[in-house]
Amino acid sequence: MVVVVIIGLLAAMAMASFKRAQERSLASRMANDFRQYAAAFQQYNLSTGAWPAATTVAGDIPPNMAGFLPTTYPQTSPMGGGYIWSGATARLRLINTQATDAIMQRVDALLDDGNLSSGDFSKMVSGGYHWQLH
């Protein structure tokens, strides 16, 4: 009976550890996607002197950005949802995602200040997340 209890405790600890590792992995992947897409928009801005036009549909590539953005941009994010570009306000947004605030706070810690209510990476009132580019 003691052996069964010990095995149960070890399994519970292993599951918690697995969940944390999975969250770290998702956060790293999402932060990397944000970095790649932000770099493409910044490169466009440096090349043309202006930000590309806004998009309103997740995954739509702004005009003239096809040569700049990675081919993964139109795809669904690792936690669902998609990316849109705000245009002249220079915000890369993730909308309609199933990502929890805990995961996105990890993303924020990798990209910014780790606080979803302040800094350049933050949670939008509408429920998505955005990264303010400069």
Secondary structure, 3 states (H helix, E strand, C coil): CHHHHHHHHHHHHHHHHHHHHHHHHHHHHHHHHHHHHHHHHHHHHHHHCCCCCCCCCCCCCCCCCCCCCCCCCCCCCCCCCEEEECCCCCEEEEECCCCCHHHHHHHHHHHCCCCCCCCCEEECCCCCEEEECC
